[in-house]
Amino acid sequence: MAGGGGGDGDRGSPEAELRRGFKTLAVTRPDPSAAVYEVRLNRPARLNALSPDAFAEIPRAMALLDRAPAARAVVLSAAGPHFCAGIELGSPGSPATAPSGDPAPAAEGLRRAILEMQAALTAIERCRKPVVAAVHGACVGGGVEVVAACDIRCCSKDATFVLREVDMAIVADLGALQRLPRIVGYGNAADLALTGRKITAMEAKEMGLVTRVFNSKQELDAGVAKIAKEISEKSAWAVMGTKAVLLRSRDITVEQGLEHVATWNAAMLRSNDLEEAIKAFLEKRKPVFSKL
């Protein structure tokens, strides 16, 4: 984690809040020299199934990392032999908690629970810092919806991906049906969602669900750490702006996207980082960008 005990001035800072810890996550800064934090799903005994605590803690962790000056990139990984077994049965919104009694208030309560879980995963996407997923072992249901909200997805060759909601007689409702068509195309998304079939790491790469496959968990961890470190060494304003424009352009027309990036750069092209990048290029040295 971010080092140092800190005094009263440190109390309430994002780094201090992160040091308070989590029930279902482990949030650390593995390399103090790199501006990269790792958020690890940390319930290996339950195959990292997403519990109510997890749905509360994921947005909290992402909001803190969004604010933390020391965080410029985030790795999302998991402890144990598998990445995530999906939503924990018995959690609000899971198939085991179908409404009973008066259908109207029960349905509204379930709707609110689903919206809150959706918001928890959208918090990954809304974190201004790029989030790189490192997937190993099984990635099931809600786990796929977690990684779909990440910016870059990598996996080890033993990874498998499956959307099993249709086999549980429900409709996937945490973002897979909205995000996957934009990531892998409508046909591939329909194939995964309607058949509930399991795909391998190489098939996931072929359809674009992941961009890189590593031979082992060890190589995955090292490779993803390298990707995140490379991102963290670039201009934070350029990186965060690129993520913001990519996400905005995903949901609007090309013309609207061009207008949006023109407006963005009209403000951000005056940054000190641009001047430093040009100067470093001309002087054939590595740029030293502004701190957040």
N, C-alpha and C positions, 0 to 999 in steps of 0.2 A: 504494500500500500504506500501511499504518499508518506514519506518519512517525516520524522520530527514530532515531538509532543505538542509544540505550540503553546502559546499562552492565551490570555483572554481575547487577544485580537484575532486568534485563530478560531475561536469558538463560533460556530454557526457558518463557517466557510464550507464550500462543497467538499473539500478534502477532509475536514473534520467530521462532517456528516457521514462521509463514506467510511471513515475509520470506526464509526459506531457499529458497523457490521449489519448483516442480514441473516434471516433464518434460512432462506432457500437459495441464496446466491453467495458467491465468494468474489469480491471485487478487489483486485490487486493491481499494483503497478510493478510488473515483474522485473523491469529494467529501469532503475532510477534515472539512468542517463537518457532514456527515451520517453517522449511524451505520449505513451501508449498505456491504456488501462485494459485489463482483461475482466470481463464479466462472465463468470462461470456458473452455469446451472449446477447446483451443489446438493442434490438429493439422490446420490447414486443408488442407495438402497431401494428407492422407489422408481428407479430408472429415469429420474429427473422429470417425473410426471408433473404437470402444471397444476399446482394447488391454489386455493384462494390466497395464501400468503405469497406465492410466486406472482400472481396477477397484481398484487399490491406492491411488491418490491421491484418488479421490472421497471415500471414507469418512474418509481422513486430513484432508482439507480441511474436511469437514462437522463432524468432531469438534472441530477447532480453532476453527471459527467458533461452534460451540455453546458453547465455553468462553470466547470472547473477549468481554470487557465492552464493547468498542467496536463490536461487531456486534449490531445489533438486527433487521436484516432482510438477506436475501441475494437477489441476482439471479443466476440461472443462464442464461448466454448461450453463444454460440459464435462463434469467429473464422471468417472466410472466407465463401464464398457459400452454404454449407449448414450446417444445425444439426448433424446427425449422420447418418452412413451406416449406423449399427447396429454390431453386433459385428464386429471385424476378423477376417476369415477366417484360420484358422490359430491363433487364440487358443484356450485351453482352454475347452471347452464349445461351440465353434462347430461347424457341420456338417463342417468339414474335419478335425476331430480325433476322428472316431469311434473307439471303443475297438477294439483288435486284440489277438490273443493270447488268453491265459486270460481268459474273459469276466467272471469274478467280481471280481478285483482291478481290472480295467480299468473295469468298470461303477462300482465304488465310488469309484475315483479321479475319474471323470467326475461322479458325483453330488456329491462334495465340491467340485469346481471350480464346479459350478452353484450350490451353496449359498453359496459365497464370493462369487460374482458377484451373487446375489440380495441378500446382506447389504450389498454395496457400494452398491446402489441404495436399499435400505431406509434406509441412513444419511442420505440426503437427507430422507426422511420423518421420521426420528427426531431430526434437528437441531431443537432447541427454537425456533430463530429461523425465522420464516416464509420460505419459499423461493419466489420468483416466477420462473417460466420465461419467457424471451424467445426465441421460436422464429422463425427465418426460413429460407427455402429448404426443402430436403428434410429431413424428419424420419422416419427409416426404422427399423423393427424395434426394436432396443435403444434408439434415440433416443426412440421413443414411450414405452418403459418408463421411461426417465429422467424425462421430463416428467410421466408419470402419478404419480411419487413426489413431485412438487412440490405446493405448496399452492395456488398461483394460476398459471394458464397463459395467456399472451398470445402473439400472433403477428402478423407482418406479412402483408399480403394475398397475398404471393407464396408463403407457406408451404404445404407439402403434408405429409400424414401417411399412412403406410402400414405395416401389419404384414405383412411378407413371409414370415414363418416357414413358413406353410403351403405356400408355393410352393417352399421349400427342403426340404420333406418332414420338418419338425420341428414340435414344439409350442412356442409361445412360453413361455419358462420364467423370465423375470426380473421378473414382476409384472403384465404387461399383462392377463392373463386373470383376475387376482384384483382389480386396482384399477379397470380400465376399466368393468366392469359397475356399480360404485358411482359412477362419474363420469358415464357417458353412458347407463346403463341396459343391461340384459341384451341387448335386441334389437340396439341399435347396436353393442355390443361383439362380439356374435356375427357381425354383418354384416362388421365390419372384420377379425375374426380368421379367419373361414372363407372369405371371398372373396379376401383379400389385396389389395383394391382401394384405390387412392389417393384420398384426399379432399382438397378444397380448404380454404382457411382459413375461408371462409364456411360450408361444411358442418360443419367442426369446431366453429364457434361455434353453429350451429343445434342440434347434438346435445349441446353443453355441454362438449366437450373443452377449448375455450378460452373465456374470458369476454370478451375484448376483441380486436379486430382493428384494426391500424394500417395506414395507407396505404403506409408505407415502412419500411425498416430504421431509418432515422434517427428517424422518429416513434415506432417501437417502442422504441428505446433510451431516448428521452426520456420516453415514457409509462410504461415500466416503472420507470425511475429515480424518477419522481414517485410511483408507487404505493408503492414500497419506502420512500421517504423519509417519506411520510405514515404508514405503519405504524410506522416507527422513532421517530416523534415521540410515539407513544402510550405509555401505561404498559407497560413491558417485561413486568411480571408479568401484566398483563391479557392482553397479546398471546400470551405463551407459554402461559398458562393456557387461552386460547381454542383455540389449536392443539391442545394436549394433550387437551382435552375433546372437540373435534371428532373427532380420530383415535380416541379411546377409544369414543365414541358410535357411530362407524361400524360397529364390530364387535360391538356388544351390543344388547340390546333397548332400546326407549325408556325403559321403567321403570328398567332398570339404568343407563342414561345419566343419567337425572334424579337417581338416587341418587348417582352419581359426582360430578356437578357440585355437588350439595348439600354433599357432603363436602369437595370442593375449596374452595368458597367459604366454608365454615365456618372454614377456615384463612386464606384470602387476603383476605377482606373486612376484615381488620384491618390491611391494608397502609397505609403512609403515602400511597401514590399515590391511594387512594380519598378520603382526607381532602383531599388537594390538589386533586383533580378537582372535588369539591363546592365547595370554597372558591373555586376559579378560576371556576366557573360562576356563583356568587353575585356575585363581584366583576367579572364580565364581562371576563375576561382569559384569556390562553392559559396552561394549566397547565404547571408545571415539574416533571416527574416524576423519581423517584429514578434514580440511575445504578446499573448492574448491579455 
